Amino acid sequence: MQRLRILFSILIALFTVTRLQGADFELAATATNQLAADLHRQLATGDENLCLSPYSIQSALAMTFAGAEGETRTEMTRVLHLPNAGDAIHSSFASLERALEEMSKKTATIAEESKKNGGPSEPITLAIANRLFAQTGYNFRDSFRAFVKQHYGAPFEPLDFRKDAAGATQHINKWVAEQTRDRIRDLIPAGALNEMTRLVLANAIYLKAPWADEFSGAATKPQPFHVLGGAPVDVPMMRKEDHNFGYAKRNGFTAVTIPYSGKELQFAVLVPDEVNGLRTLESKLNADMLTQCAKLEEHDVDLSLPKFKFEPPTIALADRLQALGLKLAFDQPRGGANFDKIAPRKPNDYLYLSQVFHKTFIAVDEKGTEAAAATTAVMMATSAIVRRSPPIEVKVDRPFVYAIQHVPSGACLFLGRVNDPR
């Protein structure tokens, strides 16, 4: 039996953004956060730092879900937390992407106003791109081409995997690098594509955002951080007191959120009470905890947060997704995959998922998410200096969970953990 492969290329470079009114993105946001918690538990088994883009992964898988039929569709519905009826989930992802784009545009206006007053003038930079790289001459359905173009803005680009899989790999990796400002390179490993590859679905997201009010570089000092929950090691620790930080004390951990320009995107930190309490916190992590971070009340917080920058290697997610129950899509058992909506399914010629590749980048410093990024300064009223009570002190001096979150929807664009910020 000849089996043809859909190869997923999920990519991203990590960073940060802001807020929107609107309502149609709830389905996409909920599904994204549920998969985020599931995958974090699957991947957070060792001691390494971790960075995922649940939004990028779910977007690419949702495009594939649009082509699934029968039991394969039913299984994807369950594992990916997607509604099975109609096209609501695809419309929801389209709404979420529009909300993110609108958020970015608003910060350009904020930057212009700041510039007029002689302040920082860097807006949030956001780029989201979807593309399907398809075997030239293969019998893809016109209806599927039109569907992913309508809901995900994803064009089909013909490539010849049969004749030159290595050249196709280089071409796709180049596209990824261009979409992510060269932050994500060599997403697809050499040899991963071959003459049997028929389709690569790619989602790229690049975000770069200044804080709403940047940290002072002069306040950054070497401070102890309990690497891996053990002995303290001095690391560059940023410090800032601000009355616009979200704060909540929960059972076993503290949550703090730091707004980016426009306040529609935020950086959320979940710090366990115990120095070695990361694993206990991660065992409790769920979609509701993540969504609630978008609703924290603002408090006056004296925050100490380590700088960090991660460029982890490509992650192959097929085994992790299969462990969550996504088996038929990967043709387990053999003959089970049904993506008839993408291309006609024949007994000896059908599509199945072979791999899902994912790669991220994240940098957090005094200015925002990249060292080169400028930051919008928020001018405070004089009354903000007068405090009725002392600020709440939060020292992020131990391994912690973080998320980069779209506040209006609650969707986590990025999720990870820091065991060692060095």
N, C-alpha and C positions, 0 to 999 in steps of 0.2 A: 504494500500500500504506500503510495507516494503521499506524503503529507507536506503541506506548504506552511510557512511560518509567518506570523505577524510578529515583527520585532518592535517592541516599544522602546522608544528612546525618550526618557524623561529627564529633563535637565533643569538646572537652575543655578543661579548665583544668588547669594542671599544678602539681604539688607533690610530696608524699612520704609513705611508710609502713613496715610490719613483717613476721613469720615463721610458718609453720604446718607441722605434720606432716601427712602425708597423701601420696598418691602419684598420684592420678588426673589431675593437671594437667600432666603432662609433655608430652603431645601439643600442648596449647594453648600451653604455654610455648615449646617448640621452634619451632612454626610462627610464633609472634609474633616471636621473635628473628631468624629467617631473613628474614621480611618486613621487619623493622626494618633489617637491614643492606642489603637490596636497595633500599629506599626512601631510605635515607640517601645511598647512592651516587648515586641519581637526582637528589636535591635539592641535594646539597652541591657544586654546580658553580660558584657565584659566591663572593663574599666575605661574604655576609650571615651573621648568627647564625641558628641553626636550632633548632627544637624540634618534635618529633613525638610523638604517642602511638601507638606500634605496637600497643599493647593495644587502644586504642579503634578504630583502623582495622581490625585483624584481627577484632575482635568483630562489627563491622557487616558486614564482608565474609563472615564465617562464617554470619551469619543469611541472607545472600543465597545463599550456597552451598547452604544447606538447600533452596532452591527450584529449583536448577539440575538439568537433565537432559542426557543425551547428551553430545555433544562439548563443550558449554559447561561441563558439570560436570567433564569430564576436564581441560579447560584450566585451570579454577579450581583443581583439585587440584594441578596442576603448579606454577602460578605462585604460589599462596598457600601451598605446602608443606603441604597438607592430605592426610590419608589418605582414600582414595576409598571404602573399605568401611564400611558401617554408619553408626551414629550416634556412634562413639567420639569424634570431634573435638568434637561438640556437648556430650556429657557432660563432656569434659575442660574446655571453657570454663566450664561450670556449676560444676565442681569448683574451678577457679581463682578464680572470683568468690566462692565460699563461703570459700575460704582467705583471700582479701583481706579479706572482711568479718570473719572470725574474728580476723585480725591486728589489725584496728582495735579490736575489742571488748577484746582483751587489754590494749591500752594504756590503756583506761579504768581498768582495775584498777591498773595501774602508777601512773597519775595520782592515784588515790585514796590509795594508800599514800604517795606523795610528799607529798600534801596533809596527811596526818596528821603528817608529820614537819616541816611548815612549808616544804616545798620547792615548786617549780613543779608545777602540777597540770593541764596541758593534754594531753589524749590526741590521738591521730591522728584526724583527721576524714576519712572516706572515704564517698563517695557514688557509686554506679554505677547508671545507669538506661538501659534500652532501651525504645524505643517505635516502633511502626509507624504512620505517619500515612497513611491509606488513603482513596482516592476512595470516597465514599459511593455505594452501589448497584452497585459493580463486582463482578464474579464471582470474588472471591478464594476459594480452596479452604479449607474448614473444617479440613482436615487440616493445612494450613500454619499457620493461625492457632493451632491447638492446639499444634503443634510448637514454634513460637518462644515461645509462652507458657510451655511446660513447661521448655525448656532455657535460655531467655534472660530469662524473666520479662517478656517484651515484649508488652504489650497492643496491640490494634488500636484506633486512634482515628479515627473517620470525619471527613473534611474534604471540602469540595466545591471541588476545584481547577478544575473546569469553569467554575463561576460566579464564583469569587473567589480566584484564585491569589495575589493580593497579600495578601489577608486571611489565607490559609493560611500564607504565608511569615511574616507577623508572628506568627501563633499558634505556629508551630514555633520561631521564634527566641525567643519569650517563654519557651517550655518549656525550651529550652536554657539560657537565662539563669538561670531558677529552679533548675535542676539543678546549675549550676556556681557558685552563690552570686554570680551577676551578673558572673563573670569572663569568660565567653564571651558576647558580644553580637553580634547581626547576623551570625550564622554563614552563613546562606544569603543571598547578595546579591540585591538587588532585580532582578526580571526572570528569575531563574534557574528559577522554577517557572512553569508556564503551564497552559492548559486541557488539555494532553495529559499532564500529570503524573498518575500513578495511585498511586504509593507512595513514601513517604520513610521510609527506615530510619534510625533515629537511635540512637547510643550516646553517652552523656555520662558523663564521669568527673571527679570532683573529689577531690583529695587535698590535705590540709594537715597537715604533720607537724613536730613539734619534733625537734631532734637529741636523741640519747640523752644527750649532754652538750654544752650550747650553747657557742658561741664567746663570749669576753668582748668586749663592745663596746669596752672600753678598749684592747684589743690591736689593734683595726683602725686601720691607718695608711695614708696614701698611699704606694704602692709602685709601681715601674715594671712595666708590662705591655706586651709587644711586640705592639701592635695589628696585626692582619693579618700577623703574623710579621715586622713591620718595626721602625721606630723606637719606642723605649719611651715610654709615656705614663703618668703617675701615675694610679692608680685606687685606690679604697678596697679594701685587701687585708686580709682576716681572717687571724688566725694562732692556731694552737692546737697544743699538744703533747699527744698522747694515745696510750696503749698499746693502745687498742681499734680503731685504724684498720687496715683490711686493706691489705697492701702487696705488690707484686711488681714486679721489674725484668724487663722482657721485651726482645726484640730490637727496638730502635728506640723504645721508649716505656716509661713507668712508669705503673703502675696503682695508685690509692689508692681505698679505699672508706671512707665515713663513715656510721656507723649512725644511724638514727633511733630514736625511742623503741620499746623492745621488741626492737630488732635484727632484725626480720623484713623491714624495708625499709631500703635503703641508697642513698646517692648515690655513684656511681662516677665517677672522673675518670681519663681516659687522656691523659697528657701526652707529646708527642713529645720525643725527646732534642734535636732540632734546633729552634732558634727558629722557623724557617720550615718545620717538618716536618709540618704538619697534613695536607696533601694526601697525602703518602706514607702517613701513618697511616690516613687514611680509605680509601685504595686497598686496604689490607690488612684493613679491618674486616669481620668475619664473625660469624656466630651463635655459633661456638665461643668466640671472644674474649669476647663479651658474657656467655655462660653461665659462663665461667671466673671472671669477676669476682665471682660469688656464692660462690666457694670460696677466696678469698685468705686466707693466714695473717695473723693479727694481729701487728703490730709496734709498737714505740714510734716514732711519726712526728712530726716537727716540720713541720706543714703550713701553707703560706701559700696562701690561695684567695681570688680576687676575689669580691666581692658582685656580683650581677647580677639584672636583671629585664627580661624580654622579653614583649611583647604583639604578636606578629606578626599580620599580616592573614590572612584566610581563604586557604587554599591549595586550588586545584582540582587534584585528583589524577588525573583521567581519563587525561590524556596520559602521565603517569608510569607508571601501571599498564599502559597499552597498550604502552609501551616495554618493560616487563618481560614482555610476551607475553599479557596479559589482553585479548584482542581480541573474541572471540565474545560475551562478556558485554556488550560495548559495541556489539554488532551490526555488527562489522567482520569479514568483509564483510556487507553488507546481507542480512538474512534469517537470519543465523546464530545469533542469541540464542535460547536455549531455557530459559525459566523456567516450564515447564509445571506444576511442583509448586506454584507460587504462584497461578497462575490458568491456566485452559485456554488452550492456545496454538492460535490459528487463523491461517491464511495471511495474513489482512489485519488481524489484531488480536492483538498479542502484546507482551509486556513485554521491555524491555532496559534496561541501565544507561545513563544519560546523563551523570552526573557524580558525583563523590565529593568532598564538601566537608569540609575539616578545619581546625580552629583550636585554638590552644593558648595557655596562659599559664604563665609560670614566674617565680618570685621566690625567690632564695636569699640569705639573710642570716645574721646571728649566731644567731638563734633557730631557724631552720629554713627553711621554704619560703615564709613570708609575714612581713612586718614586724610584723603584728599578732599573730602566733602566739606563745603562751607555750611554754616549753621545759621538758621534764623534766630535772632535774639528777640525775646518777648519782653517788652518794656513793662515793668511792674508799677502799679500805683504805690504811692508812698505808704498807704495804709497796710500794704501787704507786709511791710517790715515789722509792724507792731503785732506781736503774738500774744494771744490770750493764755496760751499754755505752751510748755516746752515742746519742741518737735519730737516726733517718734523716731528713735534711732534704729536703723536697720543696717546691719553689717553683713554683706554677702561674702562671708569669709570661709565658705565651705561648699562642697559640690551642690549644684542647683539645677533646676529645670528652667528653661526660658522659652518664650514664644514671641513671634512677631505677628501681631494680630490686627485685623481690620475691625475697628471698634463698632461701626454700625451693624455689621452682620455677626461679629464674634468669630469669624473664620480665621483660623491660624494659617498664615501664609508660610511660616516656618516654625519648627518645633525642634528642640534639642536639649542637650544637657552639657554642663561644664564640670568635668572632674578635675581638670588641670588647665588653668588659663594661660600657662606659659607657652 
